[in-house]
Amino acid sequence: MSIQSSEIKDKVIKTLAEKNMCSIATAGKNNVDNAVVAYYSDGFDVYFGSFSDTLKCRNISINPNVAICIDNIQIHGKVRRIEYGSSEYMIYREKYLAKFPHYRFYFELENNELYKVTPLVIWHYDSAKGLMHRDVLIFDNDYYQEIAPYEAPKEFRKRSEGN
């Protein structure tokens, strides 16, 4: 179900702004990684810092597709490293550091980089609306059609005892 309502968008943006940590899954050529990182959000975009030689960043250099979980939000997105010293880098590093001032030291180290995740699709889970209910914000319809995400049935059936 594709929900593009401002109510869902506002809930997602509020949750992203309130939380501090996310789990980010990456995949390289022959390996996967799942890491917990501190992040800053600007609207639906997510920014995080990391050392470029970590497994997640080596994976990102091969495959920019990532999955992120934050509270009851799941994001599929594309990630890119922001060029060090660029105006974009300076702006978002300072916004990130306003949220996490104790991380300033890390950005002074040579191989610590800033990354931006741009969402392709965001799911917002809300069990108050029913079993497995999730609202979806689609940013890239081609991607969404390609992944053919699971849609929960309106009514779940119990297994029969004869099986």
C-alpha positions in Angstrom: 0.0 0.0 0.0 1.5 3.3 -1.1 0.8 6.1 1.4 2.1 9.5 0.5 0.1 11.4 3.2 1.7 14.3 5.0 0.8 12.6 8.3 3.0 9.6 7.6 5.8 11.8 6.1 5.7 14.0 9.3 5.8 10.9 11.6 8.8 9.5 9.7 10.7 12.9 9.7 9.9 13.3 13.4 11.2 9.8 14.3 14.3 10.2 12.2 15.1 13.6 13.9 14.5 12.2 17.5 16.6 9.1 17.3 20.4 8.9 17.4 21.4 5.4 16.3 20.6 3.3 13.3 21.5 -0.2 12.0 22.8 -0.1 8.5 23.2 -3.2 6.4 25.6 -3.3 3.4 26.6 -5.9 0.9 29.9 -6.2 -1.0 31.0 -8.7 -3.6 31.4 -11.6 -1.3 30.3 -10.4 2.1 27.7 -8.5 4.1 27.8 -6.2 7.1 25.4 -4.8 9.6 26.7 -2.0 11.7 25.2 0.4 14.3 26.1 4.1 13.6 25.2 7.5 15.0 23.4 9.5 12.4 21.9 13.0 11.7 18.8 13.3 9.5 17.8 16.2 7.3 14.2 15.5 6.1 14.4 11.9 4.8 18.1 11.9 4.1 20.4 10.2 6.7 24.1 11.3 7.3 26.7 9.3 9.2 30.4 9.3 9.7 32.7 6.3 9.4 36.2 5.3 8.7 36.6 4.5 5.0 38.4 1.2 5.7 35.6 -0.4 7.7 33.8 -3.3 6.1 30.6 -1.3 5.7 32.4 1.4 3.8 34.4 -1.0 1.7 31.1 -2.6 0.8 29.6 0.8 0.0 32.4 1.5 -2.4 31.4 -1.7 -4.3 27.6 -1.5 -3.8 25.9 1.7 -2.8 22.6 0.0 -1.9 21.9 -0.1 1.9 19.1 -1.0 4.3 18.6 1.0 7.5 16.5 0.3 10.5 15.6 3.1 12.9 12.9 2.3 15.6 9.8 1.3 13.5 11.2 2.6 10.2 12.9 0.6 7.5 14.7 2.4 4.7 16.2 1.2 1.5 18.5 3.8 0.0 21.6 4.7 -2.0 24.6 5.9 -0.1 27.5 8.1 -1.3 30.6 9.5 0.3 30.5 13.3 0.5 33.6 14.8 -0.9 35.9 15.9 1.9 36.1 19.7 2.2 33.3 20.4 -0.2 30.7 23.0 0.8 28.2 20.1 1.2 30.6 18.4 3.5 31.2 21.4 5.6 27.5 22.1 6.0 26.5 18.6 7.0 29.5 17.9 9.1 28.6 20.9 11.2 25.0 19.8 11.4 26.1 16.3 12.4 28.5 17.6 15.0 25.7 19.9 16.5 23.9 16.6 17.3 27.1 14.8 18.3 29.7 17.4 19.4 31.8 14.7 21.1 32.6 13.2 17.6 34.5 16.2 16.4 37.8 14.5 17.1 36.9 11.7 14.6 36.4 14.1 11.7 39.9 15.4 12.3 41.3 12.0 11.4 42.4 11.4 7.8 40.2 8.4 6.8 37.0 9.4 8.7 34.4 10.3 6.1 30.9 11.6 5.9 28.2 9.6 4.0 24.7 10.5 2.8 21.9 8.0 2.4 19.1 9.1 0.0 16.0 6.9 0.4 14.5 4.9 -2.4 11.6 3.6 -0.2 10.7 4.0 3.4 8.4 1.7 5.4 6.7 2.9 8.6 5.5 0.0 10.7 2.3 0.7 12.8 0.8 -2.4 14.6 -2.0 -0.2 15.9 -3.4 -0.2 12.4 -3.4 -4.1 12.2 -1.1 -7.1 12.0 2.1 -6.4 10.0 0.7 -3.0 8.9 3.2 -0.7 7.3 2.8 2.5 5.4 5.2 3.2 2.6 6.8 6.2 1.1 8.1 5.5 -2.4 10.8 7.8 -3.7 11.9 5.6 -6.7 8.9 3.7 -8.2 11.2 1.6 -10.5 13.2 0.4 -7.5 10.0 -0.4 -5.6 8.6 -2.4 -8.5 11.9 -4.2 -8.9 12.1 -5.5 -5.3 8.4 -6.6 -5.3 8.1 -6.1 -1.5 6.0 -8.5 0.6 2.5 -7.2 1.2 0.8 -8.6 4.2 -2.6 -10.1 3.5 -5.7 -8.3 4.9 -6.5 -11.4 6.9 -4.0 -13.9 8.2 -5.1 -17.6 8.3 -3.9 -20.1 10.9 -2.2 -23.3 9.8 -4.4 -26.3 9.7 -3.6 -29.0 12.2 -3.6 -31.7 9.4 -0.3 -30.5 8.0 
